[in-house]
Amino acid sequence: AAMKTLVQEESIKVPKGIKITINSKIVEVEGKHGKLKRDFKHLPIELYLANSGHEVRAKMYFAKSKQLSMLRSVCSHINNLFDGVQKKFEYKMRLVYAHFPINATITNGGKTVEIRNFLGEKRVRTINMLEGVKVEKSTGTKDEIIITGTDIDCTSRSAALIRQSCLVKDKDIRKFLDGVYVSSHGTLED
């Protein structure tokens, strides 16, 4: 039988200027860029604030080593919440084309992207950003769009939606490299 650990604990520090509440595995984090909420009810762990609210602890009893990996994951998720409300996440995407210049138009106040002339197609591809995600054209770089948001999941999924909207069908994709690709991602530096 696999070894069971009696109790395992992970802790992360709460950064300065962040309000956090944990109520029955629902973590709410508030910082200068807004509020984020995440639900960990599907995981058999204990989550609580320690050290007079300066530390988040995740605890697990009688777990096999595979299950213990949840603890670290939860801590990473919570750290991503902290980064989001403090710094925001940013995904940079480049429009790549060989012949037909892809035309990206931002509409709806940064909530929607319209992509035209992909491989010379007449169809307009409309991609709506997920909640709390803003898209803009890069000011300094040609053919670059920047996606920002506090929630890492929504931000990265919005980038993925844009990427998936411009796939080359029925061609050898090693040769037809047109599309919109994520070139870099990370947190915004203040």
Solvent accessible surface area in square Angstrom, and as a share of the most:
residue,aa,sasa,rsa
1,A,157,1.22
2,A,60,0.46
3,M,166,0.74
4,K,109,0.46
5,T,49,0.28
6,L,120,0.60
7,V,64,0.37
8,Q,68,0.30
9,E,78,0.35
10,E,43,0.19
11,S,51,0.33
12,I,17,0.09
13,K,142,0.60
14,V,18,0.11
15,P,44,0.28
16,K,190,0.80
17,G,75,0.73
18,I,18,0.09
19,K,142,0.60
20,I,17,0.09
21,T,81,0.47
22,I,34,0.17
23,N,110,0.56
24,S,75,0.49
25,K,52,0.22
26,I,41,0.21
27,V,0,0.00
28,E,54,0.24
29,V,0,0.00
30,E,66,0.30
31,G,17,0.16
32,K,138,0.59
33,H,67,0.30
34,G,31,0.30
35,K,129,0.55
36,L,20,0.10
37,K,133,0.56
38,R,60,0.22
39,D,71,0.37
40,F,2,0.01
41,K,110,0.47
42,H,138,0.62
43,L,27,0.14
44,P,92,0.58
45,I,10,0.05
46,E,80,0.36
47,L,19,0.09
48,Y,69,0.26
49,L,63,0.31
50,A,15,0.12
51,N,92,0.47
52,S,106,0.68
53,G,29,0.28
54,H,114,0.51
55,E,13,0.06
56,V,2,0.01
57,R,76,0.28
58,A,1,0.00
59,K,46,0.19
60,M,8,0.04
61,Y,106,0.40
62,F,128,0.53
63,A,2,0.01
64,K,79,0.33
65,S,87,0.56
66,K,174,0.74
67,Q,80,0.35
68,L,31,0.16
69,S,66,0.42
70,M,39,0.17
71,L,2,0.01
72,R,130,0.47
73,S,52,0.34
74,V,0,0.00
75,C,1,0.01
76,S,50,0.32
77,H,60,0.27
78,I,1,0.00
79,N,56,0.29
80,N,42,0.21
81,L,11,0.06
82,F,3,0.01
83,D,41,0.21
84,G,0,0.00
85,V,0,0.00
86,Q,49,0.22
87,K,63,0.27
88,K,58,0.24
89,F,11,0.04
90,E,32,0.15
91,Y,21,0.08
92,K,65,0.28
93,M,0,0.00
94,R,93,0.34
95,L,13,0.07
96,V,55,0.32
97,Y,62,0.24
98,A,95,0.73
99,H,140,0.62
100,F,84,0.35
101,P,73,0.46
102,I,7,0.04
103,N,75,0.38
104,A,2,0.02
105,T,51,0.30
106,I,46,0.23
107,T,46,0.27
108,N,103,0.53
109,G,72,0.69
110,G,6,0.06
111,K,126,0.53
112,T,7,0.04
113,V,0,0.00
114,E,35,0.16
115,I,0,0.00
116,R,89,0.33
117,N,53,0.27
118,F,0,0.00
119,L,46,0.23
120,G,24,0.23
121,E,69,0.31
122,K,193,0.82
123,R,148,0.54
124,V,61,0.35
125,R,15,0.05
126,T,78,0.46
127,I,12,0.06
128,N,97,0.50
129,M,19,0.09
130,L,46,0.23
131,E,159,0.71
132,G,66,0.64
133,V,7,0.04
134,K,102,0.43
135,V,1,0.01
136,E,69,0.31
137,K,105,0.45
138,S,19,0.12
139,T,147,0.86
140,G,77,0.74
141,T,54,0.32
142,K,147,0.62
143,D,38,0.20
144,E,17,0.08
145,I,1,0.00
146,I,23,0.12
147,I,0,0.00
148,T,16,0.09
149,G,2,0.02
150,T,22,0.13
151,D,42,0.22
152,I,44,0.22
153,D,58,0.30
154,C,23,0.14
155,T,0,0.00
156,S,36,0.23
157,R,136,0.50
158,S,0,0.00
159,A,1,0.01
160,A,41,0.32
161,L,70,0.35
162,I,0,0.00
163,R,98,0.36
164,Q,107,0.47
165,S,32,0.20
166,C,4,0.02
167,L,75,0.37
168,V,15,0.09
169,K,138,0.58
170,D,146,0.76
171,K,105,0.45
172,D,67,0.34
173,I,114,0.58
174,R,195,0.71
175,K,158,0.67
176,F,77,0.32
177,L,102,0.51
178,D,8,0.04
179,G,1,0.01
180,V,1,0.00
181,Y,80,0.30
182,V,53,0.30
183,S,65,0.42
184,S,55,0.35
185,H,124,0.56
186,G,33,0.31
187,T,38,0.22
188,L,55,0.27
189,E,143,0.64
190,D,137,0.71
